[in-house]
Amino acid sequence: MSGVWREPGEETTDYPGLYLDDGRVTGSITAGQSRLPLWAFMPVALRHGKGEWKGYDPEQYGWTLEKASDFLYELLEQRGEFGRLLCILADVERRDRGRDTYKSWWHRKRQRDRVAAQLRRCLAVLEEMT
């Protein structure tokens, strides 16, 4: 499915210190303008501490544990329909990770439908406010 990434690729800086480039690391959120996706080192830092990053140096891109903590707080501060959207997005990723053959959630109709339905709920909340 094209359309998951922008064509042509674009770099996004919607959160300080984080980048998303459609042409870099398959569109993952990275620490600075690096090829270091957050998913590669954040679980290690949370489970074992910064000393276990081994080979990763997100701080060279200005990404510290304090900034990571702030990002997680702000991400998880979402409530209502927007919090539900985060839970659904995390769940579809969790389900993908548990499969022997990886197929992105947006290629699976059931998972795609779950995300789309919740996105519609989020839009409805915003449209009610206008």
Backbone as XML, in Angstrom:
<?xml version="1.0"?>
<chain id="A" units="angstrom">
  <residue number="1" name="MET">
    <atom name="N" x="0.845" y="-1.172" z="0.000"/>
    <atom name="CA" x="0.000" y="0.000" z="0.000"/>
    <atom name="C" x="0.885" y="1.227" z="0.000"/>
  </residue>
  <residue number="2" name="SER">
    <atom name="N" x="0.849" y="1.967" z="-1.068"/>
    <atom name="CA" x="1.527" y="3.263" z="-1.024"/>
    <atom name="C" x="0.591" y="4.212" z="-0.280"/>
  </residue>
  <residue number="3" name="GLY">
    <atom name="N" x="1.069" y="5.345" z="0.055"/>
    <atom name="CA" x="0.240" y="6.268" z="0.807"/>
    <atom name="C" x="0.526" y="6.238" z="2.299"/>
  </residue>
  <residue number="4" name="VAL">
    <atom name="N" x="1.251" y="5.231" z="2.770"/>
    <atom name="CA" x="1.647" y="5.222" z="4.165"/>
    <atom name="C" x="2.747" y="6.269" z="4.339"/>
  </residue>
  <residue number="5" name="TRP">
    <atom name="N" x="3.655" y="6.330" z="3.385"/>
    <atom name="CA" x="4.691" y="7.339" z="3.356"/>
    <atom name="C" x="4.348" y="8.335" z="2.261"/>
  </residue>
  <residue number="6" name="ARG">
    <atom name="N" x="4.813" y="9.556" z="2.419"/>
    <atom name="CA" x="4.538" y="10.591" z="1.413"/>
    <atom name="C" x="5.412" y="10.369" z="0.189"/>
  </residue>
  <residue number="7" name="GLU">
    <atom name="N" x="4.833" y="10.620" z="-0.942"/>
    <atom name="CA" x="5.550" y="10.526" z="-2.210"/>
    <atom name="C" x="5.499" y="11.894" z="-2.875"/>
  </residue>
  <residue number="8" name="PRO">
    <atom name="N" x="6.583" y="12.562" z="-3.117"/>
    <atom name="CA" x="7.928" y="12.173" z="-2.731"/>
    <atom name="C" x="8.106" y="12.283" z="-1.216"/>
  </residue>
  <residue number="9" name="GLY">
    <atom name="N" x="9.115" y="11.599" z="-0.714"/>
    <atom name="CA" x="9.383" y="11.596" z="0.716"/>
    <atom name="C" x="9.565" y="13.001" z="1.264"/>
  </residue>
  <residue number="10" name="GLU">
    <atom name="N" x="9.208" y="13.159" z="2.515"/>
    <atom name="CA" x="9.292" y="14.464" z="3.158"/>
    <atom name="C" x="9.842" y="14.288" z="4.567"/>
  </residue>
  <residue number="11" name="GLU">
    <atom name="N" x="10.590" y="15.274" z="5.019"/>
    <atom name="CA" x="11.085" y="15.261" z="6.393"/>
    <atom name="C" x="10.139" y="16.090" z="7.256"/>
  </residue>
  <residue number="12" name="THR">
    <atom name="N" x="9.789" y="15.547" z="8.411"/>
    <atom name="CA" x="8.858" y="16.194" z="9.329"/>
    <atom name="C" x="9.551" y="16.448" z="10.652"/>
  </residue>
  <residue number="13" name="THR">
    <atom name="N" x="9.306" y="17.624" z="11.218"/>
    <atom name="CA" x="9.885" y="17.981" z="12.518"/>
    <atom name="C" x="8.775" y="18.524" z="13.414"/>
  </residue>
  <residue number="14" name="ASP">
    <atom name="N" x="7.783" y="17.718" z="13.666"/>
    <atom name="CA" x="6.621" y="18.161" z="14.433"/>
    <atom name="C" x="6.838" y="18.136" z="15.938"/>
  </residue>
  <residue number="15" name="TYR">
    <atom name="N" x="7.925" y="17.547" z="16.401"/>
    <atom name="CA" x="8.240" y="17.497" z="17.825"/>
    <atom name="C" x="9.723" y="17.823" z="17.958"/>
  </residue>
  <residue number="16" name="PRO">
    <atom name="N" x="10.103" y="18.716" z="18.885"/>
    <atom name="CA" x="11.508" y="19.136" z="18.991"/>
    <atom name="C" x="12.465" y="17.958" z="19.172"/>
  </residue>
  <residue number="17" name="GLY">
    <atom name="N" x="13.478" y="17.909" z="18.317"/>
    <atom name="CA" x="14.511" y="16.891" z="18.425"/>
    <atom name="C" x="14.185" y="15.574" z="17.756"/>
  </residue>
  <residue number="18" name="LEU">
    <atom name="N" x="12.968" y="15.421" z="17.265"/>
    <atom name="CA" x="12.578" y="14.194" z="16.575"/>
    <atom name="C" x="12.299" y="14.497" z="15.110"/>
  </residue>
  <residue number="19" name="TYR">
    <atom name="N" x="12.649" y="13.537" z="14.279"/>
    <atom name="CA" x="12.441" y="13.686" z="12.837"/>
    <atom name="C" x="11.766" y="12.443" z="12.302"/>
  </residue>
  <residue number="20" name="LEU">
    <atom name="N" x="11.048" y="12.625" z="11.232"/>
    <atom name="CA" x="10.499" y="11.501" z="10.486"/>
    <atom name="C" x="10.724" y="11.834" z="9.021"/>
  </residue>
  <residue number="21" name="ASP">
    <atom name="N" x="11.492" y="11.001" z="8.363"/>
    <atom name="CA" x="11.781" y="11.185" z="6.953"/>
    <atom name="C" x="11.300" y="9.940" z="6.233"/>
  </residue>
  <residue number="22" name="ASP">
    <atom name="N" x="10.387" y="10.116" z="5.288"/>
    <atom name="CA" x="9.810" y="8.971" z="4.582"/>
    <atom name="C" x="10.859" y="8.146" z="3.852"/>
  </residue>
  <residue number="23" name="GLY">
    <atom name="N" x="11.986" y="8.760" z="3.519"/>
    <atom name="CA" x="13.025" y="8.037" z="2.804"/>
    <atom name="C" x="14.124" y="7.489" z="3.694"/>
  </residue>
  <residue number="24" name="ARG">
    <atom name="N" x="13.998" y="7.656" z="5.003"/>
    <atom name="CA" x="15.052" y="7.228" z="5.922"/>
    <atom name="C" x="14.465" y="6.269" z="6.952"/>
  </residue>
  <residue number="25" name="VAL">
    <atom name="N" x="15.072" y="5.134" z="7.143"/>
    <atom name="CA" x="14.668" y="4.114" z="8.121"/>
    <atom name="C" x="13.179" y="3.795" z="7.975"/>
  </residue>
  <residue number="26" name="THR">
    <atom name="N" x="12.747" y="3.599" z="6.768"/>
    <atom name="CA" x="11.353" y="3.267" z="6.424"/>
    <atom name="C" x="10.329" y="4.137" z="7.146"/>
  </residue>
  <residue number="27" name="GLY">
    <atom name="N" x="10.615" y="5.419" z="7.236"/>
    <atom name="CA" x="9.642" y="6.341" z="7.789"/>
    <atom name="C" x="9.503" y="6.300" z="9.300"/>
  </residue>
  <residue number="28" name="SER">
    <atom name="N" x="10.511" y="5.801" z="10.013"/>
    <atom name="CA" x="10.459" y="5.740" z="11.471"/>
    <atom name="C" x="10.784" y="7.096" z="12.086"/>
  </residue>
  <residue number="29" name="ILE">
    <atom name="N" x="10.287" y="7.318" z="13.294"/>
    <atom name="CA" x="10.642" y="8.510" z="14.065"/>
    <atom name="C" x="12.066" y="8.300" z="14.562"/>
  </residue>
  <residue number="30" name="THR">
    <atom name="N" x="12.951" y="9.268" z="14.276"/>
    <atom name="CA" x="14.354" y="9.126" z="14.648"/>
    <atom name="C" x="14.795" y="10.222" z="15.612"/>
  </residue>
  <residue number="31" name="ALA">
    <atom name="N" x="15.877" y="9.937" z="16.341"/>
    <atom name="CA" x="16.527" y="10.925" z="17.198"/>
    <atom name="C" x="17.314" y="11.857" z="16.295"/>
  </residue>
  <residue number="32" name="GLY">
    <atom name="N" x="16.929" y="13.098" z="16.251"/>
    <atom name="CA" x="17.585" y="14.054" z="15.372"/>
    <atom name="C" x="17.510" y="13.607" z="13.926"/>
  </residue>
  <residue number="33" name="GLN">
    <atom name="N" x="18.394" y="14.141" z="13.121"/>
    <atom name="CA" x="18.432" y="13.767" z="11.704"/>
    <atom name="C" x="19.371" y="12.586" z="11.513"/>
  </residue>
  <residue number="34" name="SER">
    <atom name="N" x="19.108" y="11.538" z="12.259"/>
    <atom name="CA" x="19.950" y="10.344" z="12.215"/>
    <atom name="C" x="19.197" y="9.206" z="11.545"/>
  </residue>
  <residue number="35" name="ARG">
    <atom name="N" x="19.820" y="8.046" z="11.560"/>
    <atom name="CA" x="19.157" y="6.822" z="11.123"/>
    <atom name="C" x="18.832" y="5.964" z="12.348"/>
  </residue>
  <residue number="36" name="LEU">
    <atom name="N" x="18.714" y="6.614" z="13.513"/>
    <atom name="CA" x="18.507" y="5.931" z="14.777"/>
    <atom name="C" x="17.044" y="6.048" z="15.211"/>
  </residue>
  <residue number="37" name="PRO">
    <atom name="N" x="16.231" y="5.032" z="14.897"/>
    <atom name="CA" x="14.808" y="5.100" z="15.259"/>
    <atom name="C" x="14.604" y="4.924" z="16.762"/>
  </residue>
  <residue number="38" name="LEU">
    <atom name="N" x="13.616" y="5.635" z="17.292"/>
    <atom name="CA" x="13.334" y="5.550" z="18.729"/>
    <atom name="C" x="13.059" y="4.119" z="19.163"/>
  </residue>
  <residue number="39" name="TRP">
    <atom name="N" x="12.398" y="3.339" z="18.324"/>
    <atom name="CA" x="12.053" y="1.973" z="18.720"/>
    <atom name="C" x="13.294" y="1.101" z="18.909"/>
  </residue>
  <residue number="40" name="ALA">
    <atom name="N" x="14.440" y="1.528" z="18.372"/>
    <atom name="CA" x="15.654" y="0.707" z="18.475"/>
    <atom name="C" x="16.304" y="0.786" z="19.853"/>
  </residue>
  <residue number="41" name="PHE">
    <atom name="N" x="16.166" y="1.914" z="20.542"/>
    <atom name="CA" x="16.863" y="2.046" z="21.815"/>
    <atom name="C" x="15.964" y="2.371" z="23.006"/>
  </residue>
  <residue number="42" name="MET">
    <atom name="N" x="14.760" y="2.864" z="22.792"/>
    <atom name="CA" x="13.897" y="3.232" z="23.918"/>
    <atom name="C" x="13.533" y="2.035" z="24.805"/>
  </residue>
  <residue number="43" name="PRO">
    <atom name="N" x="13.156" y="0.889" z="24.255"/>
    <atom name="CA" x="12.845" y="-0.240" z="25.138"/>
    <atom name="C" x="14.037" y="-0.655" z="26.002"/>
  </residue>
  <residue number="44" name="VAL">
    <atom name="N" x="15.236" y="-0.616" z="25.437"/>
    <atom name="CA" x="16.439" y="-0.968" z="26.196"/>
    <atom name="C" x="16.650" y="0.030" z="27.324"/>
  </residue>
  <residue number="45" name="ALA">
    <atom name="N" x="16.503" y="1.311" z="27.027"/>
    <atom name="CA" x="16.698" y="2.346" z="28.044"/>
    <atom name="C" x="15.676" y="2.193" z="29.174"/>
  </residue>
  <residue number="46" name="LEU">
    <atom name="N" x="14.448" y="1.875" z="28.839"/>
    <atom name="CA" x="13.415" y="1.723" z="29.864"/>
    <atom name="C" x="13.642" y="0.476" z="30.717"/>
  </residue>
  <residue number="47" name="ARG">
    <atom name="N" x="14.095" y="-0.585" z="30.104"/>
    <atom name="CA" x="14.278" y="-1.846" z="30.839"/>
    <atom name="C" x="15.572" y="-1.892" z="31.633"/>
  </residue>
  <residue number="48" name="HIS">
    <atom name="N" x="16.651" y="-1.336" z="31.051"/>
    <atom name="CA" x="17.975" y="-1.561" z="31.629"/>
    <atom name="C" x="18.763" y="-0.289" z="31.899"/>
  </residue>
  <residue number="49" name="GLY">
    <atom name="N" x="18.280" y="0.838" z="31.446"/>
    <atom name="CA" x="19.009" y="2.088" z="31.636"/>
    <atom name="C" x="19.886" y="2.438" z="30.456"/>
  </residue>
  <residue number="50" name="LYS">
    <atom name="N" x="20.293" y="3.660" z="30.478"/>
    <atom name="CA" x="21.070" y="4.233" z="29.386"/>
    <atom name="C" x="22.378" y="3.480" z="29.125"/>
  </residue>
  <residue number="51" name="GLY">
    <atom name="N" x="22.978" y="2.920" z="30.142"/>
    <atom name="CA" x="24.252" y="2.221" z="29.991"/>
    <atom name="C" x="24.201" y="1.026" z="29.062"/>
  </residue>
  <residue number="52" name="GLU">
    <atom name="N" x="23.021" y="0.538" z="28.781"/>
    <atom name="CA" x="22.872" y="-0.647" z="27.926"/>
    <atom name="C" x="22.576" y="-0.298" z="26.470"/>
  </residue>
  <residue number="53" name="TRP">
    <atom name="N" x="22.690" y="0.967" z="26.093"/>
    <atom name="CA" x="22.390" y="1.346" z="24.713"/>
    <atom name="C" x="23.355" y="0.697" z="23.735"/>
  </residue>
  <residue number="54" name="LYS">
    <atom name="N" x="24.567" y="0.401" z="24.133"/>
    <atom name="CA" x="25.563" y="-0.341" z="23.348"/>
    <atom name="C" x="25.496" y="-0.064" z="21.843"/>
  </residue>
  <residue number="55" name="GLY">
    <atom name="N" x="26.306" y="0.837" z="21.414"/>
    <atom name="CA" x="26.385" y="1.130" z="19.988"/>
    <atom name="C" x="25.431" y="2.229" z="19.549"/>
  </residue>
  <residue number="56" name="TYR">
    <atom name="N" x="24.472" y="2.557" z="20.379"/>
    <atom name="CA" x="23.564" y="3.655" z="20.063"/>
    <atom name="C" x="24.008" y="4.867" z="20.868"/>
  </residue>
  <residue number="57" name="ASP">
    <atom name="N" x="23.995" y="6.024" z="20.257"/>
    <atom name="CA" x="24.306" y="7.235" z="20.995"/>
    <atom name="C" x="23.321" y="8.323" z="20.614"/>
  </residue>
  <residue number="58" name="PRO">
    <atom name="N" x="22.062" y="8.200" z="21.079"/>
    <atom name="CA" x="21.075" y="9.209" z="20.740"/>
    <atom name="C" x="21.430" y="10.593" z="21.275"/>
  </residue>
  <residue number="59" name="GLU">
    <atom name="N" x="22.271" y="10.662" z="22.306"/>
    <atom name="CA" x="22.645" y="11.960" z="22.858"/>
    <atom name="C" x="23.474" y="12.777" z="21.872"/>
  </residue>
  <residue number="60" name="GLN">
    <atom name="N" x="24.176" y="12.114" z="20.964"/>
    <atom name="CA" x="24.928" y="12.876" z="19.960"/>
    <atom name="C" x="23.974" y="13.633" z="19.037"/>
  </residue>
  <residue number="61" name="TYR">
    <atom name="N" x="22.707" y="13.261" z="19.041"/>
    <atom name="CA" x="21.692" y="13.958" z="18.261"/>
    <atom name="C" x="20.793" y="14.810" z="19.161"/>
  </residue>
  <residue number="62" name="GLY">
    <atom name="N" x="21.228" y="15.009" z="20.413"/>
    <atom name="CA" x="20.480" y="15.846" z="21.332"/>
    <atom name="C" x="19.319" y="15.147" z="22.017"/>
  </residue>
  <residue number="63" name="TRP">
    <atom name="N" x="19.259" y="13.818" z="21.919"/>
    <atom name="CA" x="18.145" y="13.068" z="22.499"/>
    <atom name="C" x="18.605" y="12.415" z="23.795"/>
  </residue>
  <residue number="64" name="THR">
    <atom name="N" x="18.135" y="12.939" z="24.930"/>
    <atom name="CA" x="18.537" y="12.458" z="26.242"/>
    <atom name="C" x="17.414" y="11.654" z="26.881"/>
  </residue>
  <residue number="65" name="LEU">
    <atom name="N" x="17.721" y="10.973" z="27.982"/>
    <atom name="CA" x="16.673" y="10.257" z="28.716"/>
    <atom name="C" x="15.605" y="11.217" z="29.217"/>
  </residue>
  <residue number="66" name="GLU">
    <atom name="N" x="16.006" y="12.416" z="29.616"/>
    <atom name="CA" x="15.027" y="13.407" z="30.072"/>
    <atom name="C" x="14.075" y="13.785" z="28.944"/>
  </residue>
  <residue number="67" name="LYS">
    <atom name="N" x="14.615" y="14.018" z="27.754"/>
    <atom name="CA" x="13.759" y="14.350" z="26.612"/>
    <atom name="C" x="12.866" y="13.168" z="26.235"/>
  </residue>
  <residue number="68" name="ALA">
    <atom name="N" x="13.405" y="11.968" z="26.321"/>
    <atom name="CA" x="12.612" y="10.773" z="26.028"/>
    <atom name="C" x="11.468" y="10.642" z="27.032"/>
  </residue>
  <residue number="69" name="SER">
    <atom name="N" x="11.767" y="10.901" z="28.292"/>
    <atom name="CA" x="10.749" y="10.847" z="29.338"/>
    <atom name="C" x="9.656" y="11.880" z="29.076"/>
  </residue>
  <residue number="70" name="ASP">
    <atom name="N" x="10.052" y="13.092" z="28.717"/>
    <atom name="CA" x="9.070" y="14.143" z="28.412"/>
    <atom name="C" x="8.193" y="13.740" z="27.222"/>
  </residue>
  <residue number="71" name="PHE">
    <atom name="N" x="8.830" y="13.180" z="26.189"/>
    <atom name="CA" x="8.076" y="12.752" z="25.007"/>
    <atom name="C" x="7.045" y="11.686" z="25.375"/>
  </residue>
  <residue number="72" name="LEU">
    <atom name="N" x="7.459" y="10.688" z="26.137"/>
    <atom name="CA" x="6.523" y="9.637" z="26.543"/>
    <atom name="C" x="5.391" y="10.202" z="27.396"/>
  </residue>
  <residue number="73" name="TYR">
    <atom name="N" x="5.714" y="11.118" z="28.296"/>
    <atom name="CA" x="4.677" y="11.743" z="29.114"/>
    <atom name="C" x="3.657" y="12.447" z="28.212"/>
  </residue>
  <residue number="74" name="GLU">
    <atom name="N" x="4.156" y="13.268" z="27.298"/>
    <atom name="CA" x="3.267" y="14.046" z="26.428"/>
    <atom name="C" x="2.464" y="13.146" z="25.494"/>
  </residue>
  <residue number="75" name="LEU">
    <atom name="N" x="3.066" y="12.073" z="25.035"/>
    <atom name="CA" x="2.363" y="11.124" z="24.182"/>
    <atom name="C" x="1.251" y="10.428" z="24.964"/>
  </residue>
  <residue number="76" name="LEU">
    <atom name="N" x="1.583" y="9.994" z="26.171"/>
    <atom name="CA" x="0.626" y="9.238" z="26.981"/>
    <atom name="C" x="-0.382" y="10.124" z="27.701"/>
  </residue>
  <residue number="77" name="GLU">
    <atom name="N" x="-0.216" y="11.421" z="27.643"/>
    <atom name="CA" x="-1.159" y="12.367" z="28.239"/>
    <atom name="C" x="-2.457" y="12.441" z="27.418"/>
  </residue>
  <residue number="78" name="GLN">
    <atom name="N" x="-2.433" y="11.894" z="26.212"/>
    <atom name="CA" x="-3.619" y="11.940" z="25.355"/>
    <atom name="C" x="-4.768" y="11.205" z="26.021"/>
  </residue>
  <residue number="79" name="ARG">
    <atom name="N" x="-5.967" y="11.734" z="25.847"/>
    <atom name="CA" x="-7.134" y="11.188" z="26.545"/>
    <atom name="C" x="-8.270" y="10.902" z="25.574"/>
  </residue>
  <residue number="80" name="GLY">
    <atom name="N" x="-9.267" y="10.254" z="26.102"/>
    <atom name="CA" x="-10.475" y="9.988" z="25.324"/>
    <atom name="C" x="-10.185" y="9.276" z="24.019"/>
  </residue>
  <residue number="81" name="GLU">
    <atom name="N" x="-10.800" y="9.746" z="22.955"/>
    <atom name="CA" x="-10.660" y="9.089" z="21.648"/>
    <atom name="C" x="-9.218" y="9.093" z="21.155"/>
  </residue>
  <residue number="82" name="PHE">
    <atom name="N" x="-8.461" y="10.138" z="21.532"/>
    <atom name="CA" x="-7.071" y="10.211" z="21.088"/>
    <atom name="C" x="-6.208" y="9.218" z="21.859"/>
  </residue>
  <residue number="83" name="GLY">
    <atom name="N" x="-6.492" y="9.009" z="23.123"/>
    <atom name="CA" x="-5.819" y="7.969" z="23.896"/>
    <atom name="C" x="-6.154" y="6.590" z="23.362"/>
  </residue>
  <residue number="84" name="ARG">
    <atom name="N" x="-7.437" y="6.390" z="22.985"/>
    <atom name="CA" x="-7.831" y="5.105" z="22.398"/>
    <atom name="C" x="-7.095" y="4.848" z="21.088"/>
  </residue>
  <residue number="85" name="LEU">
    <atom name="N" x="-6.901" y="5.899" z="20.304"/>
    <atom name="CA" x="-6.164" y="5.750" z="19.047"/>
    <atom name="C" x="-4.740" y="5.264" z="19.325"/>
  </residue>
  <residue number="86" name="LEU">
    <atom name="N" x="-4.085" y="5.848" z="20.327"/>
    <atom name="CA" x="-2.733" y="5.399" z="20.667"/>
    <atom name="C" x="-2.726" y="3.936" z="21.086"/>
  </residue>
  <residue number="87" name="CYS">
    <atom name="N" x="-3.733" y="3.541" z="21.873"/>
    <atom name="CA" x="-3.807" y="2.134" z="22.301"/>
    <atom name="C" x="-3.997" y="1.203" z="21.113"/>
  </residue>
  <residue number="88" name="ILE">
    <atom name="N" x="-4.831" y="1.596" z="20.173"/>
    <atom name="CA" x="-5.060" y="0.765" z="18.990"/>
    <atom name="C" x="-3.792" y="0.698" z="18.141"/>
  </residue>
  <residue number="89" name="LEU">
    <atom name="N" x="-3.130" y="1.834" z="17.945"/>
    <atom name="CA" x="-1.894" y="1.829" z="17.165"/>
    <atom name="C" x="-0.837" y="0.944" z="17.820"/>
  </residue>
  <residue number="90" name="ALA">
    <atom name="N" x="-0.721" y="1.029" z="19.136"/>
    <atom name="CA" x="0.238" y="0.174" z="19.838"/>
    <atom name="C" x="-0.159" y="-1.292" z="19.711"/>
  </residue>
  <residue number="91" name="ASP">
    <atom name="N" x="-1.448" y="-1.580" z="19.774"/>
    <atom name="CA" x="-1.893" y="-2.971" z="19.683"/>
    <atom name="C" x="-1.642" y="-3.566" z="18.307"/>
  </residue>
  <residue number="92" name="VAL">
    <atom name="N" x="-1.888" y="-2.804" z="17.247"/>
    <atom name="CA" x="-1.647" y="-3.361" z="15.910"/>
    <atom name="C" x="-0.157" y="-3.599" z="15.694"/>
  </residue>
  <residue number="93" name="GLU">
    <atom name="N" x="0.696" y="-2.738" z="16.253"/>
    <atom name="CA" x="2.143" y="-2.968" z="16.177"/>
    <atom name="C" x="2.526" y="-4.196" z="16.999"/>
  </residue>
  <residue number="94" name="ARG">
    <atom name="N" x="1.943" y="-4.339" z="18.186"/>
    <atom name="CA" x="2.223" y="-5.496" z="19.055"/>
    <atom name="C" x="1.861" y="-6.787" z="18.340"/>
  </residue>
  <residue number="95" name="ARG">
    <atom name="N" x="0.718" y="-6.805" z="17.684"/>
    <atom name="CA" x="0.285" y="-8.006" z="16.961"/>
    <atom name="C" x="1.238" y="-8.333" z="15.809"/>
  </residue>
  <residue number="96" name="ASP">
    <atom name="N" x="1.705" y="-7.303" z="15.098"/>
    <atom name="CA" x="2.653" y="-7.519" z="14.008"/>
    <atom name="C" x="3.956" y="-8.104" z="14.521"/>
  </residue>
  <residue number="97" name="ARG">
    <atom name="N" x="4.436" y="-7.585" z="15.646"/>
    <atom name="CA" x="5.715" y="-8.034" z="16.197"/>
    <atom name="C" x="5.653" y="-9.495" z="16.603"/>
  </residue>
  <residue number="98" name="GLY">
    <atom name="N" x="4.490" y="-9.971" z="16.998"/>
    <atom name="CA" x="4.348" y="-11.345" z="17.453"/>
    <atom name="C" x="4.196" y="-12.371" z="16.340"/>
  </residue>
  <residue number="99" name="ARG">
    <atom name="N" x="4.160" y="-11.938" z="15.093"/>
    <atom name="CA" x="3.970" y="-12.863" z="13.971"/>
    <atom name="C" x="5.314" y="-13.379" z="13.463"/>
  </residue>
  <residue number="100" name="ASP">
    <atom name="N" x="5.288" y="-14.622" z="12.953"/>
    <atom name="CA" x="6.507" y="-15.187" z="12.373"/>
    <atom name="C" x="6.855" y="-14.504" z="11.053"/>
  </residue>
  <residue number="101" name="THR">
    <atom name="N" x="5.843" y="-14.211" z="10.263"/>
    <atom name="CA" x="6.073" y="-13.515" z="8.998"/>
    <atom name="C" x="5.547" y="-12.106" z="9.154"/>
  </residue>
  <residue number="102" name="TYR">
    <atom name="N" x="6.429" y="-11.139" z="9.000"/>
    <atom name="CA" x="6.045" y="-9.758" z="9.228"/>
    <atom name="C" x="5.279" y="-9.203" z="8.034"/>
  </residue>
  <residue number="103" name="LYS">
    <atom name="N" x="4.137" y="-8.682" z="8.333"/>
    <atom name="CA" x="3.325" y="-7.978" z="7.352"/>
    <atom name="C" x="2.766" y="-6.777" z="8.098"/>
  </residue>
  <residue number="104" name="SER">
    <atom name="N" x="3.043" y="-5.594" z="7.624"/>
    <atom name="CA" x="2.622" y="-4.384" z="8.321"/>
    <atom name="C" x="1.122" y="-4.354" z="8.541"/>
  </residue>
  <residue number="105" name="TRP">
    <atom name="N" x="0.703" y="-3.759" z="9.650"/>
    <atom name="CA" x="-0.715" y="-3.749" z="10.012"/>
    <atom name="C" x="-1.574" y="-3.118" z="8.935"/>
  </residue>
  <residue number="106" name="TRP">
    <atom name="N" x="-1.053" y="-2.141" z="8.208"/>
    <atom name="CA" x="-1.879" y="-1.479" z="7.187"/>
    <atom name="C" x="-2.114" y="-2.367" z="5.977"/>
  </residue>
  <residue number="107" name="HIS">
    <atom name="N" x="-1.443" y="-3.506" z="5.910"/>
    <atom name="CA" x="-1.704" y="-4.496" z="4.859"/>
    <atom name="C" x="-2.736" y="-5.532" z="5.308"/>
  </residue>
  <residue number="108" name="ARG">
    <atom name="N" x="-3.171" y="-5.443" z="6.539"/>
    <atom name="CA" x="-4.155" y="-6.379" z="7.095"/>
    <atom name="C" x="-5.467" y="-5.643" z="7.277"/>
  </residue>
  <residue number="109" name="LYS">
    <atom name="N" x="-6.488" y="-6.080" z="6.556"/>
    <atom name="CA" x="-7.768" y="-5.373" z="6.534"/>
    <atom name="C" x="-8.350" y="-5.162" z="7.923"/>
  </residue>
  <residue number="110" name="ARG">
    <atom name="N" x="-8.350" y="-6.180" z="8.761"/>
    <atom name="CA" x="-8.952" y="-6.048" z="10.094"/>
    <atom name="C" x="-8.243" y="-4.961" z="10.909"/>
  </residue>
  <residue number="111" name="GLN">
    <atom name="N" x="-6.916" y="-4.961" z="10.873"/>
    <atom name="CA" x="-6.165" y="-3.967" z="11.644"/>
    <atom name="C" x="-6.315" y="-2.567" z="11.031"/>
  </residue>
  <residue number="112" name="ARG">
    <atom name="N" x="-6.291" y="-2.511" z="9.723"/>
    <atom name="CA" x="-6.493" y="-1.236" z="9.028"/>
    <atom name="C" x="-7.858" y="-0.658" z="9.352"/>
  </residue>
  <residue number="113" name="ASP">
    <atom name="N" x="-8.888" y="-1.509" z="9.390"/>
    <atom name="CA" x="-10.245" y="-1.059" z="9.718"/>
    <atom name="C" x="-10.340" y="-0.544" z="11.152"/>
  </residue>
  <residue number="114" name="ARG">
    <atom name="N" x="-9.639" y="-1.200" z="12.089"/>
    <atom name="CA" x="-9.634" y="-0.741" z="13.482"/>
    <atom name="C" x="-9.065" y="0.671" z="13.588"/>
  </residue>
  <residue number="115" name="VAL">
    <atom name="N" x="-7.929" y="0.891" z="12.936"/>
    <atom name="CA" x="-7.284" y="2.198" z="12.990"/>
    <atom name="C" x="-8.161" y="3.251" z="12.308"/>
  </residue>
  <residue number="116" name="ALA">
    <atom name="N" x="-8.690" y="2.920" z="11.144"/>
    <atom name="CA" x="-9.517" y="3.879" z="10.405"/>
    <atom name="C" x="-10.774" y="4.267" z="11.197"/>
  </residue>
  <residue number="117" name="ALA">
    <atom name="N" x="-11.407" y="3.299" z="11.828"/>
    <atom name="CA" x="-12.615" y="3.597" z="12.619"/>
    <atom name="C" x="-12.280" y="4.546" z="13.768"/>
  </residue>
  <residue number="118" name="GLN">
    <atom name="N" x="-11.151" y="4.321" z="14.428"/>
    <atom name="CA" x="-10.776" y="5.196" z="15.541"/>
    <atom name="C" x="-10.365" y="6.576" z="15.052"/>
  </residue>
  <residue number="119" name="LEU">
    <atom name="N" x="-9.704" y="6.644" z="13.918"/>
    <atom name="CA" x="-9.373" y="7.946" z="13.336"/>
    <atom name="C" x="-10.650" y="8.736" z="13.031"/>
  </residue>
  <residue number="120" name="ARG">
    <atom name="N" x="-11.670" y="8.049" z="12.545"/>
    <atom name="CA" x="-12.956" y="8.727" z="12.278"/>
    <atom name="C" x="-13.561" y="9.271" z="13.570"/>
  </residue>
  <residue number="121" name="ARG">
    <atom name="N" x="-13.451" y="8.496" z="14.665"/>
    <atom name="CA" x="-13.949" y="8.976" z="15.960"/>
    <atom name="C" x="-13.192" y="10.219" z="16.402"/>
  </residue>
  <residue number="122" name="CYS">
    <atom name="N" x="-11.876" y="10.219" z="16.207"/>
    <atom name="CA" x="-11.071" y="11.389" z="16.570"/>
    <atom name="C" x="-11.491" y="12.612" z="15.747"/>
  </residue>
  <residue number="123" name="LEU">
    <atom name="N" x="-11.682" y="12.415" z="14.466"/>
    <atom name="CA" x="-12.122" y="13.523" z="13.618"/>
    <atom name="C" x="-13.496" y="14.029" z="14.030"/>
  </residue>
  <residue number="124" name="ALA">
    <atom name="N" x="-14.391" y="13.115" z="14.374"/>
    <atom name="CA" x="-15.742" y="13.515" z="14.794"/>
    <atom name="C" x="-15.668" y="14.394" z="16.038"/>
  </residue>
  <residue number="125" name="VAL">
    <atom name="N" x="-14.796" y="14.045" z="16.973"/>
    <atom name="CA" x="-14.642" y="14.866" z="18.194"/>
    <atom name="C" x="-14.193" y="16.276" z="17.810"/>
  </residue>
  <residue number="126" name="LEU">
    <atom name="N" x="-13.228" y="16.376" z="16.924"/>
    <atom name="CA" x="-12.738" y="17.691" z="16.523"/>
    <atom name="C" x="-13.801" y="18.480" z="15.754"/>
  </residue>
  <residue number="127" name="GLU">
    <atom name="N" x="-14.537" y="17.788" z="14.906"/>
    <atom name="CA" x="-15.564" y="18.474" z="14.115"/>
    <atom name="C" x="-16.720" y="18.948" z="14.972"/>
  </residue>
  <residue number="128" name="GLU">
    <atom name="N" x="-17.025" y="18.252" z="16.072"/>
    <atom name="CA" x="-18.071" y="18.679" z="16.999"/>
    <atom name="C" x="-17.731" y="20.019" z="17.630"/>
  </residue>
  <residue number="129" name="MET">
    <atom name="N" x="-16.467" y="20.325" z="17.724"/>
    <atom name="CA" x="-16.018" y="21.533" z="18.410"/>
    <atom name="C" x="-16.068" y="22.769" z="17.519"/>
  </residue>
  <residue number="130" name="THR">
    <atom name="N" x="-16.333" y="22.607" z="16.243"/>
    <atom name="CA" x="-16.359" y="23.781" z="15.341"/>
    <atom name="C" x="-17.737" y="24.347" z="15.209"/>
  </residue>
</chain>
